[in-house]
Amino acid sequence: MHFVRYLPAPLIIFLITLLSIIGPFSTDMYLPGLSGIVAYFGTTEAILNITLYGFVFTQALGILFLGPVSDKFGRKPVLVTSIIVYIISSICCAFCPNITAFIVCRVIQGFAAGGLMVISTALVKDCFAENVRDTVLTLVMVFSVIGPILSPILGSWIIEAVNWQATLVFPGLLMILGFILSLFLGESLPANEKHTGSIGSVLLRLPALCKNKHFTYFLFSMGIFALPFLAYLSVSSYIMIDGFGVSMLEYSIFLAANVVIGTIAMVIIQKCLGKRPLVIAWLVIILAIASGVLMLLFGSIGAFVFIGCFIPCGIAAITSRPFGLGILLRQYDGDTGSVSALFNFVLIFLGCVGMFLGTLPWPSYITGLGICILGTGVVALFFWILLTAGGMKLKGMR
């Protein structure tokens, strides 16, 4: 560790994990109740989905802005402020009188969640030495599976026991624990590493980092897998519950099983191929392309087949995140917040695009999802070919 102030390493890892799972809790927990929320507000599926990709879009903006800001002012003030705004907006979501107010509160909540995500990533590099950083990233990713696993299951239970509004309050209450831990967290960014220029000059570091085409090609080749994963989240409840007729609990279990399988596969891949990064990159691209083909050919047969067709894409999306971030964090010193912001922004922004594409008026949601998955694999392959043709000038890829 680079420092030990107030919080020991296990609690820092716990805090990072807690910050990482808030995004899935914010989006996945109320998915089982989407049909009921449509009826409650007297709206349409398309308008209600704005609360999903509106949250994701402003989360991306929060990441892009607050990451560089944390390089100037430090991690702790950005973290504490983001937590407070997140808690307040989460509670406000539950008391919205109409769909317009609900969308506005979700947008504010998303921006604050962006601050939580970008700081969680920056803390990994701030607090842990390079020789253990990849291990911590993988460990956090494994622990972070709790969010996607528990959130839809908890959501279905909470909806049945209380109402759908309670699924929006719960993550806010959970972040009270994060707020308490953040108060005991020392500032992780040393004073001599803080940027001294204006906020504008700090934000300009983002395009400066992207001038390295190898960095940018790799960023998009690994970050693009968020697109089909979020497309899946945006339409899976309609496919599974309305289309295949499964219950809310069964849908939650299917959702959780997909994440569990993807996480186990990620750990196995990291264990077996951790010293062969080129093989990992090719593997996730091939998995995505195969998943898209399977979805288009067989995805409409039934619920089990649909999930089976998506699992290779889920493995690619889950594996590419810690792998991609670990490589990118090696490329620059002194710009951890900016690198973290770029990576998470690309993930969230492309995820938002995936939500939008997934809900377009395709012949069926399954067809649209299959096209999104296959297209993602092809685009990732394109960026990877550009990267390898340029000589692969990235630290940690050889």
C-alpha positions in Angstrom: 0.0 0.0 0.0 1.1 3.5 -0.7 -0.3 4.7 2.6 -2.2 3.5 5.7 -4.3 6.2 7.3 -7.3 5.4 9.4 -8.6 2.5 7.3 -6.6 -0.7 6.9 -6.3 -2.4 3.5 -9.3 -4.8 4.0 -11.6 -2.0 4.8 -10.3 0.1 1.8 -11.1 -2.9 -0.4 -14.5 -3.2 1.2 -15.2 0.5 0.5 -14.0 0.3 -3.1 -16.3 -2.8 -3.6 -19.2 -0.9 -2.0 -18.7 2.0 -4.3 -18.4 -0.3 -7.3 -21.7 -2.2 -6.6 -23.9 1.0 -6.2 -24.2 1.3 -10.0 -25.7 -2.2 -10.4 -27.9 -1.7 -7.3 -29.2 1.6 -8.9 -30.1 0.0 -12.2 -30.8 -3.7 -11.5 -32.8 -3.6 -8.3 -35.9 -2.1 -9.9 -35.8 -4.0 -13.1 -38.3 -6.7 -11.9 -40.8 -3.9 -11.3 -40.5 -2.1 -14.6 -43.9 -3.3 -15.9 -45.6 -2.1 -12.7 -43.8 1.2 -12.8 -45.1 1.8 -16.3 -48.7 1.3 -15.0 -48.1 3.4 -11.9 -47.0 6.5 -13.8 -49.4 5.8 -16.7 -46.5 6.0 -19.2 -44.8 3.8 -21.8 -41.9 1.5 -21.8 -39.9 3.8 -24.0 -40.4 6.8 -21.7 -39.7 4.8 -18.6 -36.4 3.5 -20.1 -35.2 7.1 -20.0 -34.8 6.6 -16.3 -32.4 3.8 -17.1 -30.3 5.3 -19.8 -30.8 8.8 -18.5 -29.2 7.5 -15.2 -26.4 5.8 -17.2 -25.7 8.9 -19.4 -25.4 11.3 -16.5 -23.3 8.7 -14.6 -20.9 8.8 -17.6 -20.8 12.7 -17.4 -20.1 12.5 -13.7 -17.3 10.1 -14.3 -15.8 12.3 -17.0 -15.9 15.5 -15.0 -15.3 14.3 -11.4 -12.3 12.0 -12.2 -10.0 14.9 -13.4 -11.5 17.2 -10.6 -10.3 14.6 -8.1 -6.8 14.9 -9.6 -6.8 18.5 -8.6 -8.7 18.6 -5.2 -8.2 15.1 -4.0 -10.3 11.9 -3.8 -11.9 12.5 -0.4 -13.9 15.7 -1.0 -15.2 14.4 -4.3 -16.1 11.1 -2.7 -17.9 12.6 0.3 -19.9 15.1 -1.8 -20.9 12.4 -4.3 -22.2 10.1 -1.5 -24.3 12.9 0.1 -25.9 13.8 -3.3 -26.5 10.2 -4.1 -28.2 9.5 -0.7 -30.5 12.5 -1.1 -31.4 11.9 -4.7 -32.1 8.2 -4.0 -34.7 9.1 -1.3 -36.2 11.7 -3.6 -36.7 9.1 -6.3 -39.2 7.2 -4.1 -41.5 10.2 -3.6 -41.8 11.5 -7.2 -45.4 12.4 -8.1 -44.9 11.9 -11.9 -42.6 10.4 -14.5 -41.0 13.8 -15.2 -39.8 14.3 -11.6 -38.7 10.6 -11.5 -36.5 11.2 -14.6 -35.0 14.3 -13.1 -34.1 12.6 -9.8 -32.6 9.7 -11.6 -30.5 12.0 -13.7 -29.1 13.7 -10.5 -28.6 10.3 -8.9 -26.7 9.1 -11.9 -24.2 12.0 -11.8 -23.5 11.4 -8.2 -23.0 7.6 -8.9 -20.4 8.6 -11.5 -18.4 10.2 -8.8 -18.6 7.0 -6.7 -17.5 4.8 -9.6 -14.5 6.9 -10.7 -13.2 7.4 -7.2 -13.5 3.6 -6.5 -11.2 3.0 -9.5 -8.7 5.7 -8.6 -8.4 4.4 -5.0 -7.1 1.1 -6.4 -4.0 2.8 -7.9 -3.7 5.3 -5.1 -3.7 2.8 -2.3 -2.0 -0.3 -3.7 1.4 -0.9 -5.3 1.6 -2.1 -8.9 2.7 -5.6 -8.0 -0.6 -6.3 -6.2 -2.9 -3.9 -8.2 -4.1 -6.5 -10.7 -4.9 -8.9 -7.8 -6.9 -6.2 -6.0 -8.8 -5.3 -9.3 -9.8 -8.9 -9.8 -10.7 -9.3 -6.1 -12.9 -6.2 -6.2 -14.5 -7.5 -9.4 -15.3 -10.8 -7.7 -16.7 -9.1 -4.7 -18.6 -6.7 -6.9 -20.6 -9.6 -8.4 -22.7 -9.3 -5.2 -24.3 -6.2 -6.7 -25.6 -7.8 -10.0 -26.5 -11.0 -8.2 -28.3 -9.7 -5.2 -29.9 -6.5 -6.6 -32.6 -8.1 -8.9 -33.3 -10.8 -6.3 -33.6 -8.3 -3.5 -35.5 -6.0 -5.8 -38.2 -8.7 -6.5 -38.5 -9.5 -2.7 -38.7 -5.8 -1.8 -41.3 -5.1 -4.5 -43.5 -7.9 -3.2 -43.0 -7.1 0.5 -43.2 -3.3 0.2 -43.3 -1.6 -3.2 -41.1 -0.6 -6.1 -40.2 2.7 -4.5 -38.3 0.9 -1.7 -35.9 -0.5 -4.3 -34.7 3.0 -5.0 -34.4 4.0 -1.3 -32.4 0.9 -0.4 -29.2 1.8 -2.3 -29.3 5.3 -0.7 -29.5 3.7 2.8 -26.6 1.3 1.8 -24.4 4.3 1.0 -24.8 5.6 4.5 -22.2 2.9 5.4 -20.0 4.2 2.6 -20.3 7.7 4.0 -19.2 6.5 7.4 -16.2 4.7 6.0 -15.3 7.7 3.8 -15.0 9.9 6.9 -12.3 7.6 8.2 -10.5 7.4 4.9 -7.4 9.6 4.7 -6.7 11.5 1.5 -5.2 9.0 -0.9 -3.7 11.4 -3.4 -0.4 12.8 -2.2 -0.2 16.6 -2.2 2.8 16.6 -4.6 0.7 14.6 -7.2 -2.3 17.0 -7.3 -2.6 19.1 -10.4 -2.0 22.7 -9.7 -3.7 24.3 -12.8 -7.2 25.4 -13.2 -10.1 23.0 -13.5 -10.2 23.7 -17.2 -6.6 22.7 -17.6 -7.2 19.5 -15.6 -10.1 18.6 -17.8 -7.9 19.1 -20.9 -5.8 16.2 -19.7 -8.5 13.9 -21.0 -8.0 14.7 -24.7 -4.3 14.8 -24.1 -4.3 11.2 -22.9 -6.3 10.1 -26.0 -3.6 11.5 -28.3 -1.8 8.2 -27.7 -3.6 6.2 -30.4 -2.5 2.9 -28.9 -4.1 3.9 -25.5 -7.3 4.9 -27.3 -7.6 1.8 -29.5 -7.2 -0.4 -26.5 -9.6 1.7 -24.5 -12.4 1.2 -27.1 -11.5 -2.4 -27.9 -12.1 -3.4 -24.3 -14.6 -0.8 -23.2 -17.1 -1.5 -26.0 -18.3 -4.7 -24.3 -20.4 -2.6 -22.0 -22.7 -1.8 -24.9 -24.4 -5.3 -25.3 -24.3 -5.9 -21.6 -26.4 -2.8 -20.8 -28.6 -3.5 -23.9 -29.3 -6.8 -22.3 -30.2 -5.2 -18.9 -32.6 -2.8 -20.6 -34.7 -5.4 -22.4 -34.1 -8.6 -20.5 -37.1 -8.1 -18.2 -39.4 -7.6 -21.2 -38.0 -10.6 -22.9 -38.0 -12.9 -19.9 -41.1 -11.8 -18.0 -43.4 -10.5 -20.7 -42.1 -12.7 -23.6 -41.2 -16.1 -22.0 -43.6 -15.7 -19.0 -41.1 -16.3 -16.2 -41.9 -14.9 -12.7 -40.0 -11.9 -11.3 -38.1 -14.2 -8.9 -37.2 -16.6 -11.7 -36.0 -13.6 -13.8 -33.8 -12.4 -11.0 -32.3 -15.9 -10.6 -31.6 -16.0 -14.4 -29.9 -12.6 -14.1 -27.9 -13.7 -11.1 -26.8 -17.0 -12.7 -25.5 -15.1 -15.8 -23.3 -12.9 -13.6 -22.1 -15.8 -11.4 -21.0 -17.8 -14.5 -19.3 -14.7 -16.0 -17.4 -14.0 -12.8 -16.2 -17.6 -12.3 -15.1 -17.7 -16.0 -13.3 -14.3 -15.5 -11.3 -15.7 -12.5 -10.4 -18.9 -14.4 -9.3 -16.8 -17.4 -7.2 -14.5 -15.2 -5.7 -17.5 -13.4 -4.8 -19.5 -16.6 -4.0 -16.7 -19.0 -2.9 -13.8 -16.7 0.6 -13.8 -18.1 -0.7 -13.9 -21.7 -2.7 -10.7 -22.1 -2.8 -11.0 -25.9 -4.7 -14.3 -25.6 -7.2 -12.7 -23.2 -7.9 -9.9 -25.6 -8.5 -12.2 -28.5 -10.7 -14.5 -26.3 -13.1 -11.9 -25.2 -13.6 -10.7 -28.8 -14.2 -14.2 -30.1 -16.7 -14.8 -27.3 -18.7 -11.7 -28.1 -18.9 -12.6 -31.8 -20.0 -16.2 -31.0 -22.6 -14.9 -28.6 -24.1 -12.6 -31.2 -24.4 -15.4 -33.8 -26.0 -17.7 -31.3 -28.5 -15.1 -30.1 -29.6 -14.4 -33.7 -30.0 -18.1 -34.5 -31.4 -19.6 -31.3 -32.2 -16.8 -28.8 -36.0 -16.9 -29.3 -36.4 -20.7 -28.5 -36.9 -20.2 -24.8 -35.7 -18.7 -21.5 -32.8 -21.1 -20.9 -31.6 -21.0 -24.4 -31.8 -17.2 -24.4 -29.6 -17.0 -21.3 -27.2 -19.6 -22.7 -26.7 -17.6 -25.9 -25.9 -14.5 -23.9 -23.5 -16.1 -21.4 -20.4 -15.8 -23.7 -21.0 -12.1 -24.1 -21.4 -11.8 -20.3 -18.1 -13.5 -19.8 -16.5 -11.1 -22.4 -18.0 -8.0 -20.7 -17.0 -9.1 -17.1 -13.5 -10.2 -18.1 -12.6 -7.2 -20.2 -13.2 -4.7 -17.4 -10.5 -5.5 -14.8 -8.2 -6.7 -17.6 -8.6 -3.5 -19.6 -8.4 -1.2 -16.6 -5.3 -2.9 -15.3 -3.5 -2.3 -18.6 -4.6 1.3 -19.0 -3.5 2.3 -15.4 0.0 1.2 -16.3 0.3 3.7 -19.2 0.4 7.0 -17.2 1.7 8.2 -13.9 0.1 11.2 -12.2 -3.2 11.0 -14.1 -4.9 8.2 -12.3 -8.2 10.1 -12.0 -8.2 11.0 -15.6 -7.4 7.5 -16.8 -10.1 6.1 -14.5 -12.5 8.7 -15.8 -11.9 7.9 -19.4 -12.2 4.2 -18.9 -15.4 4.3 -16.9 -16.8 7.0 -19.1 -16.4 4.9 -22.2 -18.0 1.9 -20.3 -20.9 3.9 -19.1 -21.4 6.0 -22.3 -21.3 2.9 -24.5 -23.6 1.1 -22.1 -26.0 4.0 -22.4 -25.8 3.7 -26.2 -26.5 0.0 -25.7 -29.7 0.7 -23.7 -30.9 3.0 -26.4 -30.1 0.6 -29.2 -31.6 -2.3 -27.3 -35.0 -0.6 -27.0 -35.3 0.5 -30.7 -38.3 -0.9 -32.6 -36.6 -4.1 -33.8 -38.6 -7.0 -35.2 -38.1 -8.3 -31.6 -35.9 -7.4 -28.6 -34.0 -10.6 -29.1 -33.1 -9.8 -32.7 -32.0 -6.3 -31.6 -29.9 -7.7 -28.8 -28.2 -10.2 -31.1 -27.3 -7.5 -33.6 -25.9 -5.3 -30.8 -23.7 -8.2 -29.5 -22.5 -9.2 -32.9 -21.8 -5.6 -33.9 -19.9 -5.1 -30.7 -17.6 -8.0 -31.4 -16.9 -6.8 -35.0 -16.1 -3.3 -33.8 -13.8 -4.6 -31.1 -12.1 -6.7 -33.7 -11.6 -3.6 -35.9 -9.9 -1.6 -33.1 -7.8 -4.6 -32.1 -6.6 -5.0 -35.7 -5.6 -1.3 -35.7 -3.8 -1.8 -32.4 -1.8 -4.8 -33.5 -1.0 -3.3 -36.9 0.5 -0.3 -35.0 3.0 -2.5 -33.0 1.1 -2.8 -29.7 3.0 -0.1 -27.9 1.4 -0.6 -24.5 3.0 -1.4 -21.2 1.9 -4.8 -19.8 0.8 -6.3 -23.1 4.0 -8.2 -23.8 
